[in-house]
């Protein structure tokens, strides 16, 4: 090769000052981006629960599919519920994986740990309870509001039941009254609790409908709203990079359009969009079906526990976040909005009264707590926070003592 040709090649690879500055800037930006991603992952546990919930579903390593918080062992239910240890069960609708130890759950602004025990050796499901003891005084059934979206010691079941010695929390997330009654039939007779407490929350309406459809296919088909999704699934760059996910959060790009944040007093709460009927409204045929099933099964359960093992049934009605904050929300959206949400609970109260059931309506106590300045519900998640659990625990315990439901035989 001639000297002229060599000189031409050398000149080809000589960078101008502008090009050098450009490539240096690119290198600095790339290194800074990598450092930010590393630091965000290292500081993950230091963020507030709401931000951790957003970041928990981002990949731990960008080029791998594993999220920051792995699914619960044995979980077969899909996103975003992999953080919650659901497993599908034909009889009880869902069950929780057994033998979990310190499993982390991120859900909106709720964050807690889950340990599970079996009701007896060899039982297929796990329950978020202390080990069962005999003779058993209290067994509690319900959905995630009974399972509790708090740490174990903050759960209303733990707080009220501890005073009665032997107890067991059989709350299962994702279940409606149909699945819960299936569990009552399965585990209550062998354990023979003196008192069965059955908690109802309004999303049990649609869950009961779903269960009947999936179990037998005989229930009429209705259109129904999708399950609540507090953190829409990320895709593209936001699935791989925490910084991108946070930018999208700041710009509101990953907000679910079916929900909105509303200022109430000194805080904001997340509620379903008012552009369509509320998910708990009886304008949804699936909810009307679920209400009918709840009435039917409450009657059946009372007869079942009395005749099978001589227990009493106490029903606890847990209102929605919107009902607890009705005073502020009705001023903005009108009383008809609140009435549409509370219709199912009010119809249940009328029905339980007419049938002579023992029941507790938790709404007045929770509304009073809101008036005192307590948060009661999470801002984003739709469930009772630790303060709301304290109120409910006190309410249930006082009722049991006042009615002598667990007095010495």
C-alpha positions in Angstrom: 0.0 0.0 0.0 1.3 3.4 -0.9 2.0 6.2 1.6 -0.7 8.3 0.0 -3.3 5.6 0.5 -2.2 5.1 4.2 -2.4 8.9 4.8 -5.9 8.9 3.3 -7.1 6.1 5.7 -5.5 7.9 8.7 -7.3 11.0 7.8 -10.6 9.1 7.6 -10.4 8.1 11.3 -9.5 11.5 12.6 -12.4 13.0 14.6 -13.2 16.6 14.7 -13.5 18.4 18.1 -17.2 18.5 17.6 -17.4 14.8 17.0 -15.3 14.1 20.1 -17.5 16.2 22.2 -20.6 14.5 20.9 -19.3 11.0 21.5 -18.1 12.0 25.0 -21.6 13.3 25.7 -23.2 10.1 24.5 -20.8 8.1 26.7 -21.5 10.2 29.8 -25.3 10.0 29.2 -25.0 6.2 28.8 -22.9 5.8 31.9 -25.2 8.1 33.9 -28.3 6.2 32.7 -26.7 2.9 33.7 -25.8 4.3 37.1 -29.3 5.7 37.6 -30.8 2.3 36.8 -28.4 0.5 39.2 -29.1 3.0 42.0 -32.9 2.8 41.5 -32.7 -0.9 41.9 -30.4 -0.7 44.9 -32.7 1.9 46.6 -35.9 0.0 45.7 -36.9 -0.7 49.3 -36.4 2.9 50.3 -39.2 4.3 48.1 -42.7 4.9 49.3 -45.1 1.9 48.8 -46.9 3.6 45.9 -43.7 4.0 43.9 -42.4 0.6 44.8 -45.7 -0.8 43.4 -45.0 0.9 40.1 -41.4 -0.3 40.0 -42.0 -3.8 41.3 -43.2 -5.0 37.9 -40.2 -3.6 36.0 -37.5 -6.2 35.1 -34.8 -6.8 37.7 -32.3 -7.0 34.8 -33.4 -5.2 31.6 -32.6 -8.1 29.2 -34.3 -10.8 31.4 -38.0 -11.2 32.0 -37.9 -11.6 35.8 -39.6 -8.7 37.6 -38.2 -6.9 40.7 -40.7 -8.7 42.8 -41.1 -12.4 41.7 -44.5 -14.1 41.6 -45.6 -16.1 44.6 -44.6 -19.8 44.6 -47.1 -21.8 42.7 -49.1 -18.9 41.4 -51.0 -19.6 38.2 -53.1 -16.4 38.0 -51.9 -13.8 35.6 -50.6 -10.2 35.8 -51.0 -8.1 37.9 -51.9 -10.6 40.5 -48.7 -12.5 40.5 -47.7 -10.5 43.6 -50.7 -12.0 45.4 -50.4 -15.7 45.9 -53.6 -16.8 44.1 -54.2 -20.2 42.8 -57.5 -21.2 41.0 -59.7 -23.6 42.9 -63.0 -24.9 41.4 -64.8 -25.2 44.8 -63.5 -22.1 46.6 -62.8 -20.0 43.5 -59.2 -19.3 44.6 -56.8 -20.5 47.2 -53.6 -19.1 48.6 -50.3 -21.0 48.2 -49.4 -22.8 51.4 -46.2 -22.4 53.5 -45.3 -18.9 52.2 -42.7 -17.2 54.3 -42.3 -13.4 54.3 -43.7 -13.1 50.8 -43.9 -9.4 49.7 -47.0 -8.0 48.1 -47.1 -4.6 46.4 -50.5 -3.3 45.4 -51.0 0.4 44.7 -49.8 2.1 47.8 -50.2 -1.0 49.9 -47.2 -3.1 50.9 -47.1 -6.0 53.3 -45.7 -9.4 53.9 -47.5 -12.8 53.8 -46.9 -15.9 55.7 -49.4 -18.8 55.4 -50.2 -21.9 57.4 -52.5 -24.9 56.7 -55.7 -25.3 58.5 -54.7 -28.9 59.1 -51.8 -31.1 58.0 -52.1 -32.0 54.3 -54.7 -29.4 53.4 -54.1 -28.0 49.9 -54.4 -24.3 50.8 -52.5 -21.8 52.9 -54.1 -19.2 55.1 -52.9 -16.0 56.6 -53.5 -16.9 60.2 -51.8 -18.1 63.3 -51.8 -21.9 63.6 -55.2 -23.2 64.5 -55.9 -24.2 68.2 -58.6 -26.3 69.8 -61.3 -26.0 70.9 -61.7 -23.3 68.3 -63.6 -20.2 69.3 -63.6 -18.0 66.1 -63.2 -18.7 62.4 -63.4 -15.8 60.0 -64.2 -16.0 56.3 -64.1 -13.3 53.5 -62.1 -12.0 50.6 -59.0 -9.8 50.5 -60.6 -7.4 53.0 -60.4 -10.3 55.5 -57.1 -11.6 54.3 -56.1 -8.0 54.9 -54.0 -5.6 52.7 -51.8 -4.8 55.7 -49.1 -6.4 57.8 -50.4 -9.4 59.8 -50.5 -7.6 63.2 -52.5 -4.7 61.7 -55.2 -6.9 60.3 -58.6 -6.4 61.9 -59.1 -10.2 62.3 -55.8 -10.5 64.2 -56.7 -7.6 66.4 -60.2 -8.6 67.4 -59.7 -12.4 67.5 -56.6 -12.4 69.7 -58.7 -11.6 72.7 -60.7 -14.8 72.3 -57.7 -17.2 72.4 -58.2 -19.7 69.6 -59.0 -18.4 66.2 -58.4 -18.9 62.5 -58.5 -16.4 59.6 -59.8 -18.2 56.5 -60.0 -15.0 54.3 -59.0 -15.7 50.7 -58.3 -12.9 48.2 -60.3 -12.8 45.0 -63.3 -14.8 46.3 -66.9 -13.9 46.3 -69.7 -15.2 48.6 -70.0 -18.4 46.5 -66.4 -19.4 46.9 -66.4 -18.4 50.5 -69.4 -20.5 51.3 -67.6 -23.4 49.5 -64.7 -23.0 52.0 -67.1 -22.8 55.0 -68.6 -26.1 54.0 -65.1 -27.6 53.5 -63.2 -26.5 56.7 -65.7 -25.4 59.3 -67.4 -28.7 60.2 -64.1 -30.5 61.0 -62.8 -27.6 63.1 -66.1 -26.8 64.8 -65.7 -23.0 65.6 -68.1 -21.6 68.2 -68.5 -18.5 66.1 -68.3 -18.0 62.4 -67.6 -14.4 61.3 -68.3 -13.8 57.6 -67.1 -10.5 56.1 -68.7 -9.1 52.9 -67.2 -6.4 50.6 -69.0 -5.1 47.6 -66.6 -6.6 45.0 -67.9 -10.0 46.2 -70.9 -9.3 43.9 -68.9 -9.6 40.7 -66.6 -12.3 42.1 -69.6 -14.5 42.9 -70.9 -14.1 39.4 -67.4 -14.9 37.9 -67.2 -18.0 40.1 -70.6 -19.4 39.1 -69.8 -18.8 35.4 -66.4 -20.5 35.6 -67.6 -23.4 37.8 -70.7 -24.5 36.0 -71.4 -22.2 33.0 -75.0 -22.1 34.1 -75.1 -18.5 35.3 -76.5 -16.1 32.7 -73.8 -14.2 30.8 -73.5 -10.5 31.6 -71.0 -7.9 30.6 -69.0 -7.0 33.7 -66.1 -4.7 34.4 -62.5 -6.0 34.5 -60.8 -6.6 37.8 -59.2 -3.6 39.5 -55.7 -3.0 38.2 -53.8 -0.6 40.4 -50.6 -0.6 38.2 -51.2 -1.0 34.5 -48.7 -3.5 33.0 -45.6 -1.9 31.5 -44.4 -2.5 28.0 -41.4 -1.6 25.9 -38.8 0.6 27.6 -40.9 1.1 30.8 -40.9 -2.7 31.3 -37.1 -2.7 31.3 -36.0 0.6 32.8 -37.1 2.0 36.1 -36.2 5.6 35.1 -38.5 5.4 32.1 -41.3 4.0 34.3 -40.9 6.9 36.8 -41.0 9.5 34.0 -44.2 7.9 32.7 -45.6 8.0 36.2 -44.7 11.7 36.6 -46.3 12.6 33.3 -49.4 10.5 34.1 -48.8 8.3 31.0 -49.4 5.0 32.8 -52.5 6.0 34.6 -55.5 3.8 34.1 -58.2 6.0 32.3 -60.9 4.0 34.2 -59.8 5.7 37.4 -59.1 9.2 38.7 -57.5 10.8 41.7 -59.8 13.1 43.7 -58.9 15.5 46.5 -60.8 14.9 49.7 -59.7 17.1 52.6 -55.9 17.0 52.9 -55.4 13.9 50.8 -56.1 12.4 47.4 -57.9 9.1 46.8 -58.2 7.0 43.7 -61.8 6.2 42.6 -63.3 4.7 39.5 -64.1 7.2 36.8 -67.5 8.7 37.0 -67.9 8.5 33.2 -69.6 5.1 33.6 -71.5 3.3 36.4 -69.3 2.4 39.4 -68.0 -1.2 39.5 -70.2 -1.8 42.6 -73.4 -0.4 41.1 -76.4 -2.6 40.7 -76.8 -1.2 37.2 -74.5 -4.0 36.3 -76.5 -7.2 35.9 -73.6 -9.3 37.1 -73.8 -7.4 40.4 -77.5 -7.9 40.7 -76.9 -11.6 40.3 -74.2 -11.5 43.0 -76.5 -9.8 45.4 -79.1 -12.5 44.9 -76.5 -15.1 45.6 -75.3 -13.3 48.7 -78.8 -13.2 50.2 -79.3 -16.9 49.4 -76.0 -18.0 50.8 -76.2 -16.0 54.0 -79.4 -17.8 54.8 -77.9 -21.1 53.9 -74.8 -20.5 55.9 -76.6 -19.7 59.1 -78.6 -22.9 58.9 -75.5 -24.9 58.0 -73.3 -23.7 60.9 -76.1 -24.1 63.4 -77.3 -27.5 62.4 -73.9 -29.0 61.5 -71.7 -27.9 64.5 -73.9 -25.6 66.7 -72.2 -22.3 65.9 -73.5 -18.8 65.5 -73.0 -16.7 62.3 -72.0 -13.1 62.4 -72.0 -11.1 59.1 -69.8 -8.0 58.8 -70.5 -5.6 56.0 -67.5 -3.6 54.9 -68.3 -0.5 52.9 -66.4 0.9 50.0 -63.8 3.7 50.1 -66.3 6.0 48.3 -69.0 5.4 51.0 -66.6 6.2 53.8 -65.7 9.5 52.1 -69.3 10.1 51.0 -69.5 13.6 52.6 -66.7 15.0 50.5 -67.5 13.0 47.3 -71.2 13.7 47.3 -70.5 17.4 47.4 -68.6 17.0 44.2 -70.4 14.2 42.3 -73.9 14.4 43.9 -75.7 12.1 46.3 -77.0 9.9 43.4 -73.3 8.8 42.8 -73.0 7.6 46.4 -76.4 6.0 46.4 -75.5 3.9 43.4 -72.4 2.6 45.1 -74.1 1.8 48.4 -77.3 0.3 47.0 -76.1 -3.3 47.3 -75.0 -2.9 50.9 -78.3 -1.1 51.8 -80.3 -3.9 50.2 -78.3 -6.5 52.1 -79.0 -4.6 55.3 -82.7 -4.6 54.7 -82.6 -8.3 53.8 -80.6 -9.3 56.8 -82.9 -7.3 59.1 -85.9 -9.0 57.6 -84.4 -12.5 58.1 -83.2 -11.8 61.7 -79.5 -12.2 60.9 -76.7 -11.0 63.2 -74.8 -8.4 61.3 -72.6 -5.4 61.6 -72.6 -2.4 59.2 -69.2 -0.9 59.5 -70.0 2.3 57.6 -71.0 4.6 60.5 -67.8 3.8 62.5 -65.6 4.2 59.4 -67.2 7.5 58.5 -66.8 8.8 62.0 -63.1 7.9 61.8 -62.8 9.8 58.5 -64.4 12.8 60.3 -61.8 12.5 63.0 -59.1 12.9 60.4 -58.1 9.2 60.1 -57.2 7.9 56.6 -59.2 4.6 57.0 -58.5 3.5 53.4 -55.4 3.6 51.3 -55.1 6.4 48.8 -54.8 4.2 45.7 -55.7 0.6 46.8 -59.4 0.1 47.5 -58.9 -1.6 50.9 -58.7 -0.7 54.5 -55.4 0.6 55.7 -54.0 0.0 59.2 -56.2 2.8 60.7 -59.3 1.3 59.1 -58.5 -2.1 60.3 -58.2 -0.8 63.9 -61.6 0.7 63.7 -63.2 -2.5 62.3 -61.4 -4.6 64.9 -62.8 -2.5 67.7 -66.3 -2.6 66.2 -66.4 -6.3 65.8 -64.9 -7.0 69.2 -67.4 -4.7 71.0 -70.3 -6.4 69.2 -69.2 -9.9 70.1 -68.8 -8.9 73.8 -72.1 -6.9 73.9 -74.0 -9.9 72.5 -72.1 -12.5 74.6 -71.4 -14.5 71.5 -68.3 -16.1 73.0 -69.3 -16.1 76.7 -68.2 -19.1 78.7 -70.6 -22.0 77.9 
